[in-house]
Amino acid sequence: MKNIQSIPTWVKGQAVTSTIFNLRPIGGELFQSATFYFALLDSDLVVTADGNLTMSGESYNEWGNDDEYAYNYAAEKLNLVITGDYVAPVIGTIVEPTVQESLTVESDTEI
């Protein structure tokens, strides 16, 4: 997934802001074209808009299964501006592990 420049979107009559772009291949025709599913999401990862996009011709020939190329191609076709890779937020508190003290056991038995 990629972060994108915020764009306003409508979902069920409500204005929402899309900030995340997801893209995945879903089909195509060998050596001819590739079809991708795309989704725009808000910061809560709720889909605000989605659809399919087909890459063919010279673009398909240059693609070579390169994810960055596919994202850039789709962003250009959808008039999106990619601002970076999406990094999922860390949920909860990070707790540093404690160092356990070594335990010395004394014994009367010789080994």
N, C-alpha and C positions, 0 to 999 in steps of 0.2 A: 504494500500500500504506500501511497505517497501523500504528503501534505500538499494542499493547493491553496492558492490565493482565495480567500473567502468569497463565496458568491451566494447571493440570495436565491432561495428556492421556495416553492410552495408545496406543502404537504397537507392535504385535506383542508384547504382554506387557511392554513396557518403559515406565516412567514417563518422560515428556518434558514440557518446559515450552513452551507456545505463547506467543509474544510478538509475533507479526506477523499481521495480518489483510489478506487480499487479496480484492478483489471485482471482478467484471467481468460486463457484460451478455452473455447468450448467446442470448436469444430473447424471445419474448413474442407478444402479439397486439396489432396496431395499435389504439391508442386504448382498450385494455382492460387490458393487463397487461404486465409486464416480468419476465423470469426472469433471475436472476443466478447465476453460479457463485461460491461463496465457498471460501476455503481459510485454515486456520490454519497457521502455520509456526513452526518454532523459529528460533533465532538463526543457524543454518546454512542457512536457507531450505529446509528439508526440510518437506514437507507432513505435518502431524500429524493433521489432520482436514479434511474437505471435504464439499461437498454443493451442492444447489441451493436457491434461495429465490425465491419469486414475490411480486411487489408488484402489488397491484390496488386497485380502488376509489378512495377519497379519497386514499390515499397515492400511488397512481399519478398521479392528477390533479395533485397538488402537486409531484411529482418534477421534471418539466420538464427532464430530462437533467442535473440538477445532481449532480455526483459526491459532494459533501459530504452532500447530502440522502440519497442512496442508501446511503452508508457508515453514516450515523447510523441510518437505518431498519433496515438489516441488523444492525447492532450491537445495537440494541434487541431485535430479534426473537431474536438468538442469545445474549442476556445477556452481551455483551462491553462492556468499558469502553475506549474509544479514548483514548489518552494523547498522541497527536500523529502527525505524518506520519513515515513510515519514510524514513530517509536511509541509503543504502547506504554501508558502510564503505569507506574509501580503502585499497586494497591496495598495498603496496609503500612505498617511501620517496620523498618528494617532493624533488626536487633542483632547487635554484635555478639558473636559467641564468646562465652567466658572461657578463660584458661583455667583448667582444673589443676589444683596443686597436686604434686606427686605425693603418694602415700608411702611412708616408710614403715615396713613391718619388721619387728625384731623377733627373732626366733632363737630358742635355746639349742636347736638341733643344728649340727654342722652338716653341710652338704658335701 
